Amino acid sequence: MAAPIFRCCSWVRWSGTLNLSGFLPLGLRKAHSGAHGLLAAQKARGLFKDFFPERGTKIELPELFDRGTASFPQTIYCGFDPTADSLHVGHLLALLGLFHLQRAGHNVIALVGGATARLGDPSGRTKEREALETESVQANARALRLGLEALAANHQQLFSDGRSWGSFTVLDNSAWYQKQHLVDFLAAVGGHFRMGTLLSRQSVQMRLKSPEGMSLAEFFYQVLQAYDFYYLFQRYGCRVQLGGSDQLGNIMSGYEFIHKLTGEDVFGITVPLITSTTGAKLGKSAGNAVWLNRDKTSPFELYQFFVRQPDHSVERYLKLFTFLPLPEIDRIMQLHVKEPEWRGPQKRLAAEVTKLVHGREGLDSAKRCTQALYHSSIDALEDMSDQELKELFKEAPFSELVLDPGTSVLDTCRKANAIPDGPRGYRMITEGGVSINHQQVTNPESVLIVGQHILKNGLSLLKIGKRNFYIIKWLQL
């Protein structure tokens, strides 16, 4: 098996010149029934939504992809602005799109918008983003590059299918903007954009009609994204941009710019936006982000997000978020009809996504936490690390205590500040309101027993009532 190529390149500079050529405006069309091969397969999964432009070009997009991948691979890019220090579930479909293209033998680029994030993309937004300091954007960009590299590595190591894959490259657009001079850039680029066309974009129209209006910085965002596409076309031969369906206007601007300067055709592919049950777009701005960074959303929380998906969504999500073949998904759904109580599709979905994002260790961690919390498994508790316990019981106080000879249940509860002093705290234990490691204790004077009240990993999980947890790490055992 030929191993997939993985590269990371963040600081590249190109000093080309702009050459004028003809201009042919083309509109958006739905994918036609003649689309075949790779694009048709992803269309069937629901992952690829629209293709732009579909017809009227020297070579059409399906032919571009399917005329001989091994000897003529394409290069595709997708941008990710570092407005936070982590990717989230809302980014996953674009990444899955890149991965599917890479698996088909094409070369893909994940572009971190270290420059464009300072302007803020107005697409799909009702008001302007809060401005980020340069240092924050740079720190976020570094974190996103690391996150993209980790996802690409997990994909390469855990989801190989025996085929020869294309490369996965990470770039940062600040590489080609940091030395640009404003007037020189406007003189070279600005004259090739028509105000009427830019103003006609749906994302611009929506913002112009909003109470807040639209700033010049936001309005200029589509110009920079178009230039990104042009730069990658010239430097890497990139002819396809992938993005969420809200990126269509920006993709169109890139197509028009490149075609005007070079006479060449480039293309766009959109993926659907993932929304919450209320219809809101998943993301940081909406306040409902499920992060891909373990420090922000644990493997357990990510796993549970997908396990909780309703039956009416799970088949679609299996097609969108996993690499499982469609016949296997059909088989999983048929079994679900016979045994719906097992929630087999949800568990498979959660496992596949968690493994991609956090690796095998992350998936094992998520399963341990699930067993410990929902199935009261002592074995799972004993195998859990301090980090996993803190992630699982995120709001639970964490105490480090020394086990003195004769330490009782009452002593433990009071040292952990889990019960009030005096008779009331004593009665909470005698009345059955306290458990240690999922085992109810009713004798306050009982001395702690290692192996029962204290697990082999030196931890005790104390629960008061139904929902109040306390984690105790015993020292000097």
N, C-alpha and C positions, 0 to 999 in steps of 0.2 A: 504494500500500500504506500502510495506517495503521501508523505505527511503534509498537512496544510502549512502554508507559509504565514507567519505572523510577524509583522513589522510595526515599529512605533517610530514615527518621525514627527517631531513637533516644531522644529525650527528650520524652515526652508525658505530661500528667497529666490525669486525669479525676476529678471529685469528685461522683460520682452517689450516690444513696441506694439501699438494698436494699429491695425490695418483696416481701412474701411472696405466694405463690400455691400452687396445688395441686401434688401430687407423684405421679408415675406411674412406678414402677420398671419397667424393661424389660430383658430379657436379651439376650444376644448370639445372633445367628442368622447362618448363612452366607448369602451373596448368593443370592437366588432366581433362577430361570431367566428371570423376566420382566424382570430388569434389562436396560436397553438403552442405546444411545448411548455417551456418554463413559465411564461406569463399566464397561459391558460390554467396551468396547475395551481398557481398562487391565486388566480382569480377564483378558482373553484373552492379554495380554502377560505376565501373571503379576505385574504391578506392584502392583495392588490385591488384597489378600488377603481381608480381612473388612470388612464394613460394620456399624456399630452405631448405633442399633437399626435393623433392616431393615424391620420392620412394626409396626403398632399406633400409628403416629403420624398426625397430621393430614395431613401430606404426606410421602410416602416419598422417600428419598434420590434414586433415579433420576429421579423426576419433578422434584425440586428442581433438578437439574442440567440437565435436558433440555427444560424447558418454554419455552425462549426465552432463550438465553444473552445475546444482544446487548442485549435490553431489560431483562433481569433477571439480571445477573451475581451469582454468589455470592462470598463471601469465605471463604477457607480459610487456616488457619495451621498451622505446624509449629514446634516448639521445638527449640533446639540449646543445650545447656548448655556454657558455656566452661570445661570442666575441663582443657583444653589450649589452646595458642595457635594451633591449626590444626584444621580439619575433616579427616576421613579418609574412605577409601573406604566405610566402614560408614555414613556419612551420605549417600552419594550417592543411594541409592534414594529416601529421603525428599525430597531436592532434586529428583530427576527427577519424583517425584509432583507436587510443586508446579509444576514447569515444564510438565508436561503439562496441568495444570489451567489455568495461565496461558495456554497456547497455545489452549485452548478458549474463551478469552474471560473467564475468571473472575479475580478479584483475589486475590492470595496474599500472605501475611505470613510472613516468616522471623523468628521470635522468639528472640533471644539471651537466655538465662537468666542475666543478670548478677546477679540476686538468688538464684534457686533453686540455682545452682551451689554456693553456700556451704553448702547443706544436703546435697546429694548425692542423686541418684535411686537408690533401692534396687532398681528393676526389673531383673530378670535378673542380679542380683549375689548372690554367696554371702557377702560380707562388706562392711563399711562402707568407703566411700572415705576416703582420707586427707584431712583438713581442709585447705582452701586459705586462704591469707591473703587479706585483702580486696584488697590491691594486686595480687596475682597474678590474682585473678578479674577485676578491672577491666582489667588488661593483656590477659588472654585474651579478654575480651569485645570489646575494641577490635579485636583481631586477627581474631576471628571475623566481626565486622561487615564488615571490609575484605574478608575471604575470600568472604563471601556476596555482597557488591557486585560483586566481580570475576567470580564465576561467573555472576551475573545479567547482567552486561555482555557476557560471552562468549556466553551463550545468545542475547541480543538481537542481537548483531552478526553471529554466525556461523551461526545455525540458524533464521533467519527463514523462514517458509513462506508469506508473502504474505497471511496472515490478520491481522485486528485482534486483538491480544492484550490480556489484562487487565494490571493493574499488579503490580509486585513491590515490596513494602515491607519494610524491615528495622526492627525495633523491639527494645528492650531492656527486660525487665520490671523492672529496677531503677528505671525511670522512675516506676512507680506504687507501688513498695514503699519507696523511700528515705525518704519522709516519713510513712510509716505508723507509728502508735504501737501497740505490741504489744497492750496491753489493749483499746484501741479496736477493733483488728482482730479480736481474738478475740471480743469482745462482738458485733460486727456479723456475723461470718462463722461463728464456731465453733459456734453453736447450731443451724446448719442441716445439720450432719454428724452421722450416727449412728455410734457407736463399733462397733456390731455389723457394719454395712456395711463400714466401713473395714478392720476386722480380717479380714473374709472374703476380701479380695483375695488372689489367688494369690501375688503378689509379697510381700505382707506375711506370709502363712502360711509361705512358704518360709524367710523370714528369721527368723521367730519360732522355727522348729524347728531353726535352725542353731546350732552351738556358741556363736557370738558374739552371737546374738540380734539385736535391732534397737533403735537409739537413738530417742529422741523426735524428734530433728531429722529423721531419715530418714522416720519415720512421718508427720510433718507435711508431707512433700514433696507428697503427692497432694492435700492441701488447697490448697497454693499453686498447683499446676498447674490445679486446678479453678477457682480464682479468676482465673488468667490467662485461661482460656477465657471466664469470665463477663465480665471486663473487656473483652476483645476483642469479645464479642457485643454489649455495651452501646455501646461506643465506635465500633466499625467494622462492626457488623452481621454479625460472623463467626459462621457457623452450623456450620462443619465443622472438626474438628481431624484432622490427619494425623499419624501416628506409626508407629514400628516396632511389630511385633506384641507386643513386651514392654511397650508402653505402654497396653495395653488397659484395665488396671485404673484408671490415671490418667484415661483418656478417659471411662470410665464414671462416675467421681467427678464430672467436669466436667458430664456430661450431667445427672446427678441434681441437682446443685447449681443449675444454670441452670433446669431444669424446675421445681424446687421454688420458686424465687424469682419466676419470670416466667410460668410456665405454657407457655412456648414449647418447641418441640422443637429440639434440636441433634443433630449426628451425628459419628461418628468413622469414619475410614478407616485401616486398617493396611496397611503394606507389609512384605514378608518381611525377615527378618534375613539378612545375608550372612555365611556362615561359611567358615572355612578348610577345607582338605582333611581335617583331623582333626575337624571339626565345631565348632570353637571360634568364638565370635562375634568378628568382626574389630573391633579397637578398641585404644585405649590401654591399658586395664586388662589385656587378654589379652597384651599385649606384641607384637602382630602387626600393628599399624596401618600402613597405607599412606597416608601423609599427602597432603593436597592443597596444602600450602604448599611452594613450591619449595625453601625453605631446609631442609626436613626430608626431603622425598622429591623427587628431581629429576624433570623430565619424562621422562627416559630410564628411570628406575626405575619410574615409573607405567606407562609404555608397555610395559615388559617384564613387569610384573605381569599385564597382560591378554594379552599375546602368549603367555605361558606357560600360559594356561588350557587344561585338557584338552578333548578333543573332546566328551566327554559333558556339558560345562558350557557350551560356547561359544554354542550356539543360544539357550539360556535367557538368557545374559548379554547377547547382542545384543538380545533383547527387553526386558530390564530396563534396561540402561545406555545405550541409544541411542534416537534418534528415528526410526530407519529404519522404513519401513512393513513390515508383516508379509510381504507378497508379495516384497519385496526381500530380506528375510532368508531366505525360502524359496529364492529363486534363489541366494543366496550359499551356502547349505548344499548345494544340488544340485551346484554347481560343486565344492564341497569333496569330495564323494563321488568325483568324477572325478579330481581332482588334490589328494589330501590332503597331499602333501609340501609344497605351497606355503603351507599354513596360512592360507589366505585369510580365513576368518572371524575368526581370532584377530587378524590384522593390521588388519582393518577395525574390529573392536571396540576395539583399542588406539588406533587413530587417532581414532575418534569421541570416546572418553572423554578422551584427552589434549588434543584440540582444545577440548573444553568446559572443561576444568580450567585449561589453560595457554595457550589461544589458538593461533593459527596458528604464531606464533614458537616456542612451546613444542613443538608437534608437529614442526616442522622441526628443532628442536634434538634431539628424541628420535630422529628418523630419522638425523641426522648421526652421533650417538653410536653408534647401532646399526651403521651402515656402518663407522665407524672401528674399533669393537671386534670385531665379529663377521665383518666382510668385509675387514678389513685395507685399507681405502680410504685412500690417501694424500690424495686430493682432499677427502674428508670431514675428515681431520685438519687440512688446511690451512685449511679454512673454520671450524674450531671456535674459539670464544673461550676465553680463560683460564678463565672461569666454567664453561664446558661441560667442559673438560678436568678441572677440579677435581671437578666433579660425577660425571663418568664414572669417574675413577680416584680415588675418594673417599679411599682409604687410601694413595694414592701420595704420597711426599714431593714438595714443590714447591720448586725451587731457582731463584734468579735469578743468572745467571753473566755475566761479561763475556767476550766472545769475543776473546781475545788472538791475535795472528798465530801461526800454526803450531799452534793447539790441536788435540790429537790425540784419537782415541777413548779411549785410556788416560787422558789428562788429564781428559776429560769424566767418565768413569766414577768416577774417584777424587774429583774435586771434588763430584760429586753423592753421594758416600759410598755408591755402589752396589756396589762390589766391595771386597774386603779389600786391604790394602797387600801388596807383595811378590810373589813368584812365583805364588802361588795366584790372585790377581786377574788377573794377566797370562794365566795358562792358561785362565781362564774365558772370555776373549775368543777366544784361539786355538782353543779346542775348540768354538766355536760356541754358547756360552751367552749371547751378548749380541746384541741387535738394536736398531737406531735407526730409528724411524718404520716399523716392521714389516719392515725390511730387515736380514738377518743381517750382522754385521761380524765378521771373523776376524783382521784385521790391527790390533793395538793401536796401531801407529805411524801409521796413516792419519790425515791431516789432515782436519778437518771441512770439508765442502763446503756452502756455502749453496745451497739448492734441493734438496739431497739429504738431508744429515744435519740441516740447519736449514730448516724450512719457511718459506714466505713470510710467515706470521704470527709469525715469530720464536720458534717453539717446537720442541722436540725431545721425542719420546716414547721414553724409554729403557726397554727390557725386559731383565731379568736372569732367566734361566731361563724357566719357563712362566707365572708369575703375579706376579712382582715388577716393578711399574712405577715409573718415576721421571719426573716432568715437569720440564723445564728451560725457563726463559724467558731468552732471550739479550738482553742489554742492549747498547746502543751499537752496533748493527749498522750 
